[in-house]
Amino acid sequence: MRAYAVLRYTAGIVNRTRDELETMGRRSRKMFTAHGGFHHKSDVDRLYTQRIVGGRGLTSIEDVGYVLYVKKRSTFLSMLHLVLTNSCRQ
């Protein structure tokens, strides 16, 4: 879906709130329903359940946003630590 691509591409540039991520997730589920990929009376959690257990195996947009946020934050902190340790040595 395009929402995942947009979210991944703008992860470090645009800070998205939890509400924005939930809205994106809701819109993507609406698109699934409109195009026949998901029945409107079906359980939403089944979309995000693993295929082995009987679900669709998708990842939620909220989870993707959180994981990208954590990765960017850890990368930034490790770079900051590297810069600070190198500046202290000089």
Secondary structure, DSSP 4 states (H G I P E B T S, - for coil): -HHHHHHHHTTTTSPPPHHHHHHHHHHHHHHHHHTTSS-TTS-THHHHS-GGGTS-----HHHHHHHHHHHHHHHHHHHHHHHHHHHHH-
